[in-house]
């Protein structure tokens, strides 16, 4: 029995020593959840790209897990609650959410802090070229894809169409971009709305099955005082030739797409991830995943941000010389 006891103790000691000697890399990394978006949308490409970038995977302290979502509004809520550490959210939703001004939701989402500007997200409204629809106001009585419920696309569609007085006068179909493009191709929709970077894969898909047109949303916004009501939107033009058959420039408006964080994410995690992504190599990788990300840069790191930044981001941007 004595020999058995000694053998057991010796084995336990050896096991403890082996455990202590394990390299740091073998220990479980902290999992950091990065909220993306629905299939077919650029939000999910952001999260996937950051997760798959080799230098990010080599970080010893934590690992990034991209997680799909309905989009901006869901991401805002989950980042606020801490279910997402990082998320992609429109600047307008961060702004409106912080003030308790989201449609049908008076809660104040004050735990969400900005990290960086990513790219501009323009509104796009797709119709058939022979539909006779020239303005969003012509959609009264029509079947329209308005984005996933809980997404920034849906929220911005509701915001814009309500401003125009047509939100309750259309047949709304809440669905993601790819599903909307498919339904449009099958003549189940008269139009579908997107709030994402161009060119959009969903619009490209729609243009393969129909001759399409884009509605001049810039004109609708200008004539109806939209820019005065929502000053965080800016004007832009979708260039001719972006989509097959659309041979003229199409004025529209855009919001800024932001990388945000829950306020409790450690400063060093935010700083470290920014330091890896916002390098020449990191930005080149992001652009290789989607051309939209060519807008990402050091000089525009704070573009479109009108709400508080995360302390880890403040440290990074100050070191880069774009914050005082």
ChimeraX commands (.cxc) that place a marker at each C-alpha (Angstrom):
marker #1 position 0.00,0.00,0.00 radius 0.5
marker #1 position 2.86,2.34,0.88 radius 0.5
marker #1 position 4.45,1.77,-2.54 radius 0.5
marker #1 position 1.09,2.42,-4.22 radius 0.5
marker #1 position 0.65,5.64,-2.26 radius 0.5
marker #1 position 4.12,6.85,-3.23 radius 0.5
marker #1 position 3.47,6.00,-6.87 radius 0.5
marker #1 position 0.21,7.97,-6.91 radius 0.5
marker #1 position 1.82,11.01,-5.29 radius 0.5
marker #1 position 4.71,10.87,-7.74 radius 0.5
marker #1 position 2.32,10.71,-10.70 radius 0.5
marker #1 position 0.35,13.72,-9.41 radius 0.5
marker #1 position 3.55,15.73,-8.93 radius 0.5
marker #1 position 4.72,14.93,-12.44 radius 0.5
marker #1 position 1.33,15.89,-13.87 radius 0.5
marker #1 position 1.43,19.22,-12.01 radius 0.5
marker #1 position 4.93,19.94,-13.27 radius 0.5
marker #1 position 3.94,19.14,-16.85 radius 0.5
marker #1 position 0.93,21.46,-16.58 radius 0.5
marker #1 position 3.08,24.29,-15.29 radius 0.5
marker #1 position 5.55,23.72,-18.08 radius 0.5
marker #1 position 2.94,23.93,-20.85 radius 0.5
marker #1 position 3.65,26.82,-23.23 radius 0.5
marker #1 position 1.40,29.83,-23.06 radius 0.5
marker #1 position 0.05,29.12,-26.55 radius 0.5
marker #1 position -1.46,25.84,-25.34 radius 0.5
marker #1 position -3.64,27.57,-22.77 radius 0.5
marker #1 position -7.19,28.47,-23.81 radius 0.5
marker #1 position -7.38,31.89,-25.45 radius 0.5
marker #1 position -10.04,34.39,-24.48 radius 0.5
marker #1 position -12.81,34.28,-27.07 radius 0.5
marker #1 position -13.78,37.67,-28.51 radius 0.5
marker #1 position -17.10,37.70,-30.39 radius 0.5
marker #1 position -17.31,39.98,-33.43 radius 0.5
marker #1 position -20.86,40.59,-34.65 radius 0.5
marker #1 position -21.23,40.67,-38.43 radius 0.5
marker #1 position -24.47,40.51,-40.38 radius 0.5
marker #1 position -26.71,38.49,-42.68 radius 0.5
marker #1 position -25.54,36.45,-45.66 radius 0.5
marker #1 position -24.97,38.61,-48.72 radius 0.5
marker #1 position -24.16,41.70,-46.65 radius 0.5
marker #1 position -20.86,43.50,-46.15 radius 0.5
marker #1 position -21.13,43.43,-42.34 radius 0.5
marker #1 position -20.45,39.70,-42.28 radius 0.5
marker #1 position -17.51,40.12,-44.64 radius 0.5
marker #1 position -15.95,42.55,-42.12 radius 0.5
marker #1 position -16.22,40.08,-39.24 radius 0.5
marker #1 position -15.06,37.13,-41.34 radius 0.5
marker #1 position -12.09,39.04,-42.73 radius 0.5
marker #1 position -10.86,40.11,-39.30 radius 0.5
marker #1 position -11.30,36.57,-37.97 radius 0.5
marker #1 position -9.36,34.97,-40.83 radius 0.5
marker #1 position -6.47,37.44,-41.11 radius 0.5
marker #1 position -3.34,35.44,-40.21 radius 0.5
marker #1 position -1.72,38.01,-37.85 radius 0.5
marker #1 position -5.01,38.17,-35.93 radius 0.5
marker #1 position -5.05,34.38,-35.57 radius 0.5
marker #1 position -1.49,34.57,-34.23 radius 0.5
marker #1 position -2.41,36.88,-31.35 radius 0.5
marker #1 position -1.69,34.94,-28.15 radius 0.5
marker #1 position -4.04,36.68,-25.76 radius 0.5
marker #1 position -7.37,36.20,-27.55 radius 0.5
marker #1 position -9.12,34.72,-30.58 radius 0.5
marker #1 position -11.77,36.36,-32.76 radius 0.5
marker #1 position -15.03,34.55,-33.51 radius 0.5
marker #1 position -17.17,36.07,-36.25 radius 0.5
marker #1 position -20.87,35.72,-35.53 radius 0.5
marker #1 position -23.67,36.34,-38.02 radius 0.5
marker #1 position -26.62,38.54,-37.08 radius 0.5
marker #1 position -29.63,40.33,-38.50 radius 0.5
marker #1 position -27.54,43.49,-38.85 radius 0.5
marker #1 position -26.95,46.90,-37.34 radius 0.5
marker #1 position -29.75,47.16,-34.78 radius 0.5
marker #1 position -29.22,43.65,-33.44 radius 0.5
marker #1 position -25.49,44.32,-33.31 radius 0.5
marker #1 position -26.08,47.54,-31.39 radius 0.5
marker #1 position -28.18,45.74,-28.80 radius 0.5
marker #1 position -25.80,42.82,-28.44 radius 0.5
marker #1 position -22.75,45.06,-28.20 radius 0.5
marker #1 position -24.55,47.10,-25.55 radius 0.5
marker #1 position -25.39,43.98,-23.50 radius 0.5
marker #1 position -21.93,42.45,-23.92 radius 0.5
marker #1 position -23.12,39.47,-25.99 radius 0.5
marker #1 position -20.89,40.90,-28.72 radius 0.5
marker #1 position -17.50,42.28,-27.78 radius 0.5
marker #1 position -17.18,43.98,-31.16 radius 0.5
marker #1 position -19.83,44.67,-33.81 radius 0.5
marker #1 position -20.44,46.48,-37.06 radius 0.5
marker #1 position -23.09,49.19,-36.61 radius 0.5
marker #1 position -24.18,52.23,-38.60 radius 0.5
marker #1 position -23.16,55.55,-37.07 radius 0.5
marker #1 position -26.76,56.75,-37.23 radius 0.5
marker #1 position -27.96,53.77,-35.21 radius 0.5
marker #1 position -25.24,54.33,-32.60 radius 0.5
marker #1 position -26.24,57.99,-32.41 radius 0.5
marker #1 position -30.00,57.40,-32.29 radius 0.5
marker #1 position -29.64,54.43,-29.91 radius 0.5
marker #1 position -27.49,56.40,-27.49 radius 0.5
marker #1 position -30.20,59.05,-27.27 radius 0.5
marker #1 position -33.10,56.58,-26.99 radius 0.5
marker #1 position -34.49,57.68,-30.35 radius 0.5
marker #1 position -34.70,54.39,-32.28 radius 0.5
marker #1 position -38.06,53.70,-33.89 radius 0.5
marker #1 position -40.29,51.88,-31.38 radius 0.5
marker #1 position -37.44,51.58,-28.88 radius 0.5
marker #1 position -36.79,54.27,-26.27 radius 0.5
marker #1 position -33.98,52.33,-24.53 radius 0.5
marker #1 position -30.64,54.13,-24.36 radius 0.5
marker #1 position -27.73,52.07,-25.64 radius 0.5
marker #1 position -24.89,53.86,-23.86 radius 0.5
marker #1 position -22.47,50.94,-23.46 radius 0.5
marker #1 position -21.49,51.00,-27.15 radius 0.5
marker #1 position -18.30,52.90,-27.99 radius 0.5
marker #1 position -16.87,53.60,-31.43 radius 0.5
marker #1 position -13.58,52.02,-32.51 radius 0.5
marker #1 position -13.07,52.98,-36.17 radius 0.5
marker #1 position -14.71,54.11,-39.41 radius 0.5
marker #1 position -14.94,51.31,-41.96 radius 0.5
marker #1 position -16.80,52.51,-45.06 radius 0.5
marker #1 position -19.82,54.43,-46.26 radius 0.5
marker #1 position -23.10,52.53,-46.60 radius 0.5
marker #1 position -25.40,53.98,-49.26 radius 0.5
marker #1 position -29.11,53.44,-49.65 radius 0.5
marker #1 position -30.05,51.54,-52.82 radius 0.5
marker #1 position -33.54,50.88,-54.11 radius 0.5
marker #1 position -33.85,48.37,-56.95 radius 0.5
marker #1 position -36.81,48.19,-59.35 radius 0.5
marker #1 position -37.40,46.73,-62.80 radius 0.5
marker #1 position -36.37,49.02,-65.61 radius 0.5
marker #1 position -39.83,48.87,-67.20 radius 0.5
marker #1 position -41.78,49.29,-63.94 radius 0.5
marker #1 position -42.52,52.99,-64.34 radius 0.5
marker #1 position -41.34,53.54,-60.74 radius 0.5
marker #1 position -39.29,56.75,-60.69 radius 0.5
marker #1 position -39.46,57.71,-57.01 radius 0.5
marker #1 position -39.79,55.88,-53.71 radius 0.5
marker #1 position -43.22,57.52,-53.45 radius 0.5
marker #1 position -44.32,55.45,-56.45 radius 0.5
marker #1 position -44.06,52.32,-54.28 radius 0.5
marker #1 position -47.45,52.89,-52.65 radius 0.5
marker #1 position -49.37,49.61,-52.93 radius 0.5
marker #1 position -46.27,47.72,-54.12 radius 0.5
marker #1 position -44.50,44.67,-52.67 radius 0.5
marker #1 position -41.14,45.79,-51.30 radius 0.5
marker #1 position -38.24,43.95,-49.65 radius 0.5
marker #1 position -37.24,46.16,-46.73 radius 0.5
marker #1 position -34.32,44.24,-45.16 radius 0.5
marker #1 position -34.14,41.79,-42.26 radius 0.5
marker #1 position -36.07,42.74,-39.13 radius 0.5
marker #1 position -33.45,43.95,-36.64 radius 0.5
marker #1 position -31.07,45.10,-39.35 radius 0.5
marker #1 position -29.79,48.57,-40.11 radius 0.5
marker #1 position -31.27,48.20,-43.58 radius 0.5
marker #1 position -34.74,47.67,-42.11 radius 0.5
marker #1 position -34.33,50.51,-39.62 radius 0.5
marker #1 position -33.14,52.94,-42.28 radius 0.5
marker #1 position -35.86,51.87,-44.69 radius 0.5
marker #1 position -38.48,52.46,-42.00 radius 0.5
marker #1 position -36.91,55.81,-41.14 radius 0.5
marker #1 position -36.77,57.02,-44.76 radius 0.5
marker #1 position -40.14,55.66,-45.90 radius 0.5
marker #1 position -41.83,57.01,-42.76 radius 0.5
marker #1 position -40.33,60.42,-43.50 radius 0.5
marker #1 position -41.78,60.19,-47.02 radius 0.5
marker #1 position -45.14,59.07,-45.63 radius 0.5
marker #1 position -45.21,55.69,-47.40 radius 0.5
marker #1 position -44.07,53.16,-44.76 radius 0.5
marker #1 position -47.65,52.10,-43.96 radius 0.5
marker #1 position -48.72,52.26,-47.60 radius 0.5
marker #1 position -46.48,49.52,-49.01 radius 0.5
marker #1 position -46.63,45.74,-48.68 radius 0.5
marker #1 position -43.53,45.19,-46.57 radius 0.5
marker #1 position -41.48,42.01,-46.82 radius 0.5
marker #1 position -38.75,41.71,-44.18 radius 0.5
marker #1 position -35.92,39.63,-45.66 radius 0.5
marker #1 position -32.20,39.63,-46.28 radius 0.5
marker #1 position -30.60,40.91,-49.46 radius 0.5
marker #1 position -30.03,37.57,-51.19 radius 0.5
marker #1 position -33.55,36.37,-50.39 radius 0.5
marker #1 position -34.95,39.67,-51.65 radius 0.5
marker #1 position -32.97,39.43,-54.90 radius 0.5
marker #1 position -34.29,35.90,-55.43 radius 0.5
marker #1 position -37.89,36.96,-54.71 radius 0.5
marker #1 position -37.46,39.95,-57.03 radius 0.5
marker #1 position -36.20,37.60,-59.74 radius 0.5
marker #1 position -39.29,35.40,-59.27 radius 0.5
marker #1 position -41.61,38.44,-59.58 radius 0.5
marker #1 position -42.62,38.16,-55.93 radius 0.5
marker #1 position -41.38,41.69,-55.21 radius 0.5
marker #1 position -41.76,44.94,-57.12 radius 0.5
marker #1 position -38.68,46.46,-55.48 radius 0.5
marker #1 position -36.13,45.84,-52.79 radius 0.5
marker #1 position -34.15,48.13,-50.53 radius 0.5
marker #1 position -30.52,47.78,-49.48 radius 0.5
marker #1 position -28.33,49.80,-47.16 radius 0.5
marker #1 position -24.88,48.51,-47.95 radius 0.5
marker #1 position -21.73,49.17,-49.93 radius 0.5
marker #1 position -21.77,48.88,-53.70 radius 0.5
marker #1 position -21.43,46.85,-55.76 radius 0.5
marker #1 position -23.75,44.54,-53.84 radius 0.5
marker #1 position -23.74,40.86,-54.74 radius 0.5
marker #1 position -27.51,40.77,-54.28 radius 0.5
marker #1 position -28.08,43.56,-56.81 radius 0.5
marker #1 position -25.66,41.89,-59.23 radius 0.5
marker #1 position -27.75,38.72,-58.86 radius 0.5
marker #1 position -30.98,40.64,-59.50 radius 0.5
marker #1 position -29.51,42.23,-62.62 radius 0.5
marker #1 position -28.76,38.79,-64.04 radius 0.5
marker #1 position -32.44,37.85,-64.14 radius 0.5
marker #1 position -34.06,41.25,-64.84 radius 0.5
marker #1 position -33.31,44.57,-66.45 radius 0.5
marker #1 position -33.04,46.76,-63.36 radius 0.5
marker #1 position -33.04,50.44,-62.46 radius 0.5
marker #1 position -31.98,52.29,-59.33 radius 0.5
marker #1 position -34.25,54.95,-57.86 radius 0.5
marker #1 position -32.81,58.45,-57.40 radius 0.5
marker #1 position -33.01,58.47,-53.60 radius 0.5
marker #1 position -30.84,61.58,-53.43 radius 0.5
marker #1 position -33.61,63.56,-55.13 radius 0.5
marker #1 position -36.27,62.06,-52.85 radius 0.5
marker #1 position -34.19,62.94,-49.78 radius 0.5
marker #1 position -33.38,66.47,-50.96 radius 0.5
marker #1 position -36.93,67.38,-51.94 radius 0.5
marker #1 position -38.42,66.09,-48.69 radius 0.5
marker #1 position -36.01,67.64,-46.15 radius 0.5
marker #1 position -34.38,64.37,-45.14 radius 0.5
marker #1 position -30.87,65.77,-44.74 radius 0.5
marker #1 position -32.15,68.46,-42.39 radius 0.5
marker #1 position -34.03,65.93,-40.28 radius 0.5
marker #1 position -31.10,63.47,-40.10 radius 0.5
marker #1 position -27.85,65.43,-40.43 radius 0.5
marker #1 position -25.56,62.40,-39.99 radius 0.5
marker #1 position -26.44,61.28,-43.52 radius 0.5
marker #1 position -24.29,62.51,-46.39 radius 0.5
marker #1 position -24.84,62.68,-50.14 radius 0.5
marker #1 position -23.12,60.41,-52.64 radius 0.5
marker #1 position -23.58,59.05,-56.15 radius 0.5
marker #1 position -23.60,55.43,-57.29 radius 0.5
marker #1 position -21.58,55.60,-60.53 radius 0.5
marker #1 position -22.98,54.54,-63.88 radius 0.5
marker #1 position -21.94,51.02,-64.78 radius 0.5
marker #1 position -21.84,49.77,-61.19 radius 0.5
marker #1 position -24.60,47.34,-62.15 radius 0.5
marker #1 position -25.48,45.80,-65.49 radius 0.5
marker #1 position -27.95,47.97,-67.40 radius 0.5
marker #1 position -27.72,50.97,-65.06 radius 0.5
marker #1 position -25.91,53.39,-67.37 radius 0.5
marker #1 position -26.44,56.69,-65.54 radius 0.5
marker #1 position -25.17,58.00,-62.21 radius 0.5
marker #1 position -27.69,57.53,-59.38 radius 0.5
marker #1 position -27.69,60.07,-56.53 radius 0.5
marker #1 position -28.32,58.63,-53.07 radius 0.5
marker #1 position -27.36,59.14,-49.41 radius 0.5
marker #1 position -25.20,57.18,-47.01 radius 0.5
marker #1 position -24.45,56.53,-43.39 radius 0.5
marker #1 position -21.02,55.66,-42.00 radius 0.5
marker #1 position -20.38,52.03,-41.09 radius 0.5
marker #1 position -18.49,51.77,-37.80 radius 0.5
marker #1 position -16.56,49.16,-35.91 radius 0.5
marker #1 position -17.81,49.44,-32.31 radius 0.5
marker #1 position -17.07,47.76,-28.98 radius 0.5
marker #1 position -18.77,47.13,-25.67 radius 0.5
marker #1 position -17.36,49.57,-23.12 radius 0.5
marker #1 position -16.03,46.70,-20.97 radius 0.5
marker #1 position -13.76,45.24,-23.65 radius 0.5
marker #1 position -10.23,45.75,-22.25 radius 0.5
marker #1 position -8.36,48.71,-23.70 radius 0.5
marker #1 position -5.41,46.53,-24.69 radius 0.5
marker #1 position -7.66,44.20,-26.74 radius 0.5
marker #1 position -9.05,47.13,-28.74 radius 0.5
marker #1 position -5.61,48.68,-29.16 radius 0.5
marker #1 position -3.99,45.38,-30.19 radius 0.5
marker #1 position -6.60,44.56,-32.82 radius 0.5
marker #1 position -6.48,48.06,-34.31 radius 0.5
marker #1 position -2.68,47.80,-34.41 radius 0.5
marker #1 position -2.91,44.59,-36.44 radius 0.5
marker #1 position -5.68,45.61,-38.85 radius 0.5
marker #1 position -4.68,49.23,-39.50 radius 0.5
marker #1 position -1.32,48.46,-41.08 radius 0.5
marker #1 position -0.48,48.51,-44.78 radius 0.5
marker #1 position -0.65,44.71,-44.80 radius 0.5
marker #1 position -3.84,44.53,-42.77 radius 0.5
marker #1 position -5.65,47.09,-44.90 radius 0.5
marker #1 position -4.48,45.35,-48.08 radius 0.5
marker #1 position -5.91,42.09,-46.76 radius 0.5
marker #1 position -9.24,43.72,-45.94 radius 0.5
marker #1 position -9.44,45.19,-49.45 radius 0.5
marker #1 position -8.64,41.79,-50.93 radius 0.5
marker #1 position -11.74,40.43,-49.18 radius 0.5
marker #1 position -14.00,43.17,-50.59 radius 0.5
marker #1 position -13.12,46.28,-52.58 radius 0.5
marker #1 position -15.44,48.31,-50.37 radius 0.5
marker #1 position -12.79,48.22,-47.66 radius 0.5
marker #1 position -10.44,50.41,-49.70 radius 0.5
marker #1 position -12.12,53.25,-47.77 radius 0.5
marker #1 position -10.45,52.04,-44.56 radius 0.5
marker #1 position -7.37,54.10,-43.71 radius 0.5
marker #1 position -5.49,55.72,-40.87 radius 0.5
marker #1 position -6.37,59.23,-42.04 radius 0.5
marker #1 position -10.10,58.44,-42.07 radius 0.5
marker #1 position -10.09,56.41,-38.87 radius 0.5
marker #1 position -12.50,58.80,-37.12 radius 0.5
marker #1 position -14.60,59.75,-40.15 radius 0.5
marker #1 position -18.33,59.86,-39.49 radius 0.5
marker #1 position -18.00,59.21,-35.74 radius 0.5
marker #1 position -20.22,61.53,-33.69 radius 0.5
marker #1 position -20.38,59.44,-30.49 radius 0.5
marker #1 position -17.75,58.59,-27.81 radius 0.5
marker #1 position -14.77,56.37,-28.69 radius 0.5
marker #1 position -13.44,53.42,-26.71 radius 0.5
marker #1 position -10.35,54.35,-24.61 radius 0.5
marker #1 position -8.29,51.72,-26.44 radius 0.5
marker #1 position -9.24,53.35,-29.73 radius 0.5
marker #1 position -8.46,56.83,-28.40 radius 0.5
marker #1 position -4.96,55.66,-27.47 radius 0.5
marker #1 position -4.42,54.18,-30.93 radius 0.5
marker #1 position -5.71,57.15,-32.92 radius 0.5
marker #1 position -3.79,59.63,-30.78 radius 0.5
marker #1 position -0.58,57.72,-31.49 radius 0.5
marker #1 position -1.40,57.90,-35.19 radius 0.5
marker #1 position -1.77,61.68,-34.96 radius 0.5
marker #1 position -5.40,62.04,-35.96 radius 0.5
marker #1 position -6.67,62.90,-32.46 radius 0.5
marker #1 position -5.43,65.54,-30.07 radius 0.5
marker link #1:1,2 radius 0.2
marker link #1:2,3 radius 0.2
marker link #1:3,4 radius 0.2
marker link #1:4,5 radius 0.2
marker link #1:5,6 radius 0.2
marker link #1:6,7 radius 0.2
marker link #1:7,8 radius 0.2
marker link #1:8,9 radius 0.2
marker link #1:9,10 radius 0.2
marker link #1:10,11 radius 0.2
marker link #1:11,12 radius 0.2
marker link #1:12,13 radius 0.2
marker link #1:13,14 radius 0.2
marker link #1:14,15 radius 0.2
marker link #1:15,16 radius 0.2
marker link #1:16,17 radius 0.2
marker link #1:17,18 radius 0.2
marker link #1:18,19 radius 0.2
marker link #1:19,20 radius 0.2
marker link #1:20,21 radius 0.2
marker link #1:21,22 radius 0.2
marker link #1:22,23 radius 0.2
marker link #1:23,24 radius 0.2
marker link #1:24,25 radius 0.2
marker link #1:25,26 radius 0.2
marker link #1:26,27 radius 0.2
marker link #1:27,28 radius 0.2
marker link #1:28,29 radius 0.2
marker link #1:29,30 radius 0.2
marker link #1:30,31 radius 0.2
marker link #1:31,32 radius 0.2
marker link #1:32,33 radius 0.2
marker link #1:33,34 radius 0.2
marker link #1:34,35 radius 0.2
marker link #1:35,36 radius 0.2
marker link #1:36,37 radius 0.2
marker link #1:37,38 radius 0.2
marker link #1:38,39 radius 0.2
marker link #1:39,40 radius 0.2
marker link #1:40,41 radius 0.2
marker link #1:41,42 radius 0.2
marker link #1:42,43 radius 0.2
marker link #1:43,44 radius 0.2
marker link #1:44,45 radius 0.2
marker link #1:45,46 radius 0.2
marker link #1:46,47 radius 0.2
marker link #1:47,48 radius 0.2
marker link #1:48,49 radius 0.2
marker link #1:49,50 radius 0.2
marker link #1:50,51 radius 0.2
marker link #1:51,52 radius 0.2
marker link #1:52,53 radius 0.2
marker link #1:53,54 radius 0.2
marker link #1:54,55 radius 0.2
marker link #1:55,56 radius 0.2
marker link #1:56,57 radius 0.2
marker link #1:57,58 radius 0.2
marker link #1:58,59 radius 0.2
marker link #1:59,60 radius 0.2
marker link #1:60,61 radius 0.2
marker link #1:61,62 radius 0.2
marker link #1:62,63 radius 0.2
marker link #1:63,64 radius 0.2
marker link #1:64,65 radius 0.2
marker link #1:65,66 radius 0.2
marker link #1:66,67 radius 0.2
marker link #1:67,68 radius 0.2
marker link #1:68,69 radius 0.2
marker link #1:69,70 radius 0.2
marker link #1:70,71 radius 0.2
marker link #1:71,72 radius 0.2
marker link #1:72,73 radius 0.2
marker link #1:73,74 radius 0.2
marker link #1:74,75 radius 0.2
marker link #1:75,76 radius 0.2
marker link #1:76,77 radius 0.2
marker link #1:77,78 radius 0.2
marker link #1:78,79 radius 0.2
marker link #1:79,80 radius 0.2
marker link #1:80,81 radius 0.2
marker link #1:81,82 radius 0.2
marker link #1:82,83 radius 0.2
marker link #1:83,84 radius 0.2
marker link #1:84,85 radius 0.2
marker link #1:85,86 radius 0.2
marker link #1:86,87 radius 0.2
marker link #1:87,88 radius 0.2
marker link #1:88,89 radius 0.2
marker link #1:89,90 radius 0.2
marker link #1:90,91 radius 0.2
marker link #1:91,92 radius 0.2
marker link #1:92,93 radius 0.2
marker link #1:93,94 radius 0.2
marker link #1:94,95 radius 0.2
marker link #1:95,96 radius 0.2
marker link #1:96,97 radius 0.2
marker link #1:97,98 radius 0.2
marker link #1:98,99 radius 0.2
marker link #1:99,100 radius 0.2
marker link #1:100,101 radius 0.2
marker link #1:101,102 radius 0.2
marker link #1:102,103 radius 0.2
marker link #1:103,104 radius 0.2
marker link #1:104,105 radius 0.2
marker link #1:105,106 radius 0.2
marker link #1:106,107 radius 0.2
marker link #1:107,108 radius 0.2
marker link #1:108,109 radius 0.2
marker link #1:109,110 radius 0.2
marker link #1:110,111 radius 0.2
marker link #1:111,112 radius 0.2
marker link #1:112,113 radius 0.2
marker link #1:113,114 radius 0.2
marker link #1:114,115 radius 0.2
marker link #1:115,116 radius 0.2
marker link #1:116,117 radius 0.2
marker link #1:117,118 radius 0.2
marker link #1:118,119 radius 0.2
marker link #1:119,120 radius 0.2
marker link #1:120,121 radius 0.2
marker link #1:121,122 radius 0.2
marker link #1:122,123 radius 0.2
marker link #1:123,124 radius 0.2
marker link #1:124,125 radius 0.2
marker link #1:125,126 radius 0.2
marker link #1:126,127 radius 0.2
marker link #1:127,128 radius 0.2
marker link #1:128,129 radius 0.2
marker link #1:129,130 radius 0.2
marker link #1:130,131 radius 0.2
marker link #1:131,132 radius 0.2
marker link #1:132,133 radius 0.2
marker link #1:133,134 radius 0.2
marker link #1:134,135 radius 0.2
marker link #1:135,136 radius 0.2
marker link #1:136,137 radius 0.2
marker link #1:137,138 radius 0.2
marker link #1:138,139 radius 0.2
marker link #1:139,140 radius 0.2
marker link #1:140,141 radius 0.2
marker link #1:141,142 radius 0.2
marker link #1:142,143 radius 0.2
marker link #1:143,144 radius 0.2
marker link #1:144,145 radius 0.2
marker link #1:145,146 radius 0.2
marker link #1:146,147 radius 0.2
marker link #1:147,148 radius 0.2
marker link #1:148,149 radius 0.2
marker link #1:149,150 radius 0.2
marker link #1:150,151 radius 0.2
marker link #1:151,152 radius 0.2
marker link #1:152,153 radius 0.2
marker link #1:153,154 radius 0.2
marker link #1:154,155 radius 0.2
marker link #1:155,156 radius 0.2
marker link #1:156,157 radius 0.2
marker link #1:157,158 radius 0.2
marker link #1:158,159 radius 0.2
marker link #1:159,160 radius 0.2
marker link #1:160,161 radius 0.2
marker link #1:161,162 radius 0.2
marker link #1:162,163 radius 0.2
marker link #1:163,164 radius 0.2
marker link #1:164,165 radius 0.2
marker link #1:165,166 radius 0.2
marker link #1:166,167 radius 0.2
marker link #1:167,168 radius 0.2
marker link #1:168,169 radius 0.2
marker link #1:169,170 radius 0.2
marker link #1:170,171 radius 0.2
marker link #1:171,172 radius 0.2
marker link #1:172,173 radius 0.2
marker link #1:173,174 radius 0.2
marker link #1:174,175 radius 0.2
marker link #1:175,176 radius 0.2
marker link #1:176,177 radius 0.2
marker link #1:177,178 radius 0.2
marker link #1:178,179 radius 0.2
marker link #1:179,180 radius 0.2
marker link #1:180,181 radius 0.2
marker link #1:181,182 radius 0.2
marker link #1:182,183 radius 0.2
marker link #1:183,184 radius 0.2
marker link #1:184,185 radius 0.2
marker link #1:185,186 radius 0.2
marker link #1:186,187 radius 0.2
marker link #1:187,188 radius 0.2
marker link #1:188,189 radius 0.2
marker link #1:189,190 radius 0.2
marker link #1:190,191 radius 0.2
marker link #1:191,192 radius 0.2
marker link #1:192,193 radius 0.2
marker link #1:193,194 radius 0.2
marker link #1:194,195 radius 0.2
marker link #1:195,196 radius 0.2
marker link #1:196,197 radius 0.2
marker link #1:197,198 radius 0.2
marker link #1:198,199 radius 0.2
marker link #1:199,200 radius 0.2
marker link #1:200,201 radius 0.2
marker link #1:201,202 radius 0.2
marker link #1:202,203 radius 0.2
marker link #1:203,204 radius 0.2
marker link #1:204,205 radius 0.2
marker link #1:205,206 radius 0.2
marker link #1:206,207 radius 0.2
marker link #1:207,208 radius 0.2
marker link #1:208,209 radius 0.2
marker link #1:209,210 radius 0.2
marker link #1:210,211 radius 0.2
marker link #1:211,212 radius 0.2
marker link #1:212,213 radius 0.2
marker link #1:213,214 radius 0.2
marker link #1:214,215 radius 0.2
marker link #1:215,216 radius 0.2
marker link #1:216,217 radius 0.2
marker link #1:217,218 radius 0.2
marker link #1:218,219 radius 0.2
marker link #1:219,220 radius 0.2
marker link #1:220,221 radius 0.2
marker link #1:221,222 radius 0.2
marker link #1:222,223 radius 0.2
marker link #1:223,224 radius 0.2
marker link #1:224,225 radius 0.2
marker link #1:225,226 radius 0.2
marker link #1:226,227 radius 0.2
marker link #1:227,228 radius 0.2
marker link #1:228,229 radius 0.2
marker link #1:229,230 radius 0.2
marker link #1:230,231 radius 0.2
marker link #1:231,232 radius 0.2
marker link #1:232,233 radius 0.2
marker link #1:233,234 radius 0.2
marker link #1:234,235 radius 0.2
marker link #1:235,236 radius 0.2
marker link #1:236,237 radius 0.2
marker link #1:237,238 radius 0.2
marker link #1:238,239 radius 0.2
marker link #1:239,240 radius 0.2
marker link #1:240,241 radius 0.2
marker link #1:241,242 radius 0.2
marker link #1:242,243 radius 0.2
marker link #1:243,244 radius 0.2
marker link #1:244,245 radius 0.2
marker link #1:245,246 radius 0.2
marker link #1:246,247 radius 0.2
marker link #1:247,248 radius 0.2
marker link #1:248,249 radius 0.2
marker link #1:249,250 radius 0.2
marker link #1:250,251 radius 0.2
marker link #1:251,252 radius 0.2
marker link #1:252,253 radius 0.2
marker link #1:253,254 radius 0.2
marker link #1:254,255 radius 0.2
marker link #1:255,256 radius 0.2
marker link #1:256,257 radius 0.2
marker link #1:257,258 radius 0.2
marker link #1:258,259 radius 0.2
marker link #1:259,260 radius 0.2
marker link #1:260,261 radius 0.2
marker link #1:261,262 radius 0.2
marker link #1:262,263 radius 0.2
marker link #1:263,264 radius 0.2
marker link #1:264,265 radius 0.2
marker link #1:265,266 radius 0.2
marker link #1:266,267 radius 0.2
marker link #1:267,268 radius 0.2
marker link #1:268,269 radius 0.2
marker link #1:269,270 radius 0.2
marker link #1:270,271 radius 0.2
marker link #1:271,272 radius 0.2
marker link #1:272,273 radius 0.2
marker link #1:273,274 radius 0.2
marker link #1:274,275 radius 0.2
marker link #1:275,276 radius 0.2
marker link #1:276,277 radius 0.2
marker link #1:277,278 radius 0.2
marker link #1:278,279 radius 0.2
marker link #1:279,280 radius 0.2
marker link #1:280,281 radius 0.2
marker link #1:281,282 radius 0.2
marker link #1:282,283 radius 0.2
marker link #1:283,284 radius 0.2
marker link #1:284,285 radius 0.2
marker link #1:285,286 radius 0.2
marker link #1:286,287 radius 0.2
marker link #1:287,288 radius 0.2
marker link #1:288,289 radius 0.2
marker link #1:289,290 radius 0.2
marker link #1:290,291 radius 0.2
marker link #1:291,292 radius 0.2
marker link #1:292,293 radius 0.2
marker link #1:293,294 radius 0.2
marker link #1:294,295 radius 0.2
marker link #1:295,296 radius 0.2
marker link #1:296,297 radius 0.2
marker link #1:297,298 radius 0.2
marker link #1:298,299 radius 0.2
marker link #1:299,300 radius 0.2
marker link #1:300,301 radius 0.2
marker link #1:301,302 radius 0.2
marker link #1:302,303 radius 0.2
marker link #1:303,304 radius 0.2
marker link #1:304,305 radius 0.2
marker link #1:305,306 radius 0.2
marker link #1:306,307 radius 0.2
marker link #1:307,308 radius 0.2
marker link #1:308,309 radius 0.2
marker link #1:309,310 radius 0.2
marker link #1:310,311 radius 0.2
marker link #1:311,312 radius 0.2
marker link #1:312,313 radius 0.2
marker link #1:313,314 radius 0.2
marker link #1:314,315 radius 0.2
marker link #1:315,316 radius 0.2
marker link #1:316,317 radius 0.2
marker link #1:317,318 radius 0.2
marker link #1:318,319 radius 0.2
marker link #1:319,320 radius 0.2
marker link #1:320,321 radius 0.2
marker link #1:321,322 radius 0.2
marker link #1:322,323 radius 0.2
marker link #1:323,324 radius 0.2
view
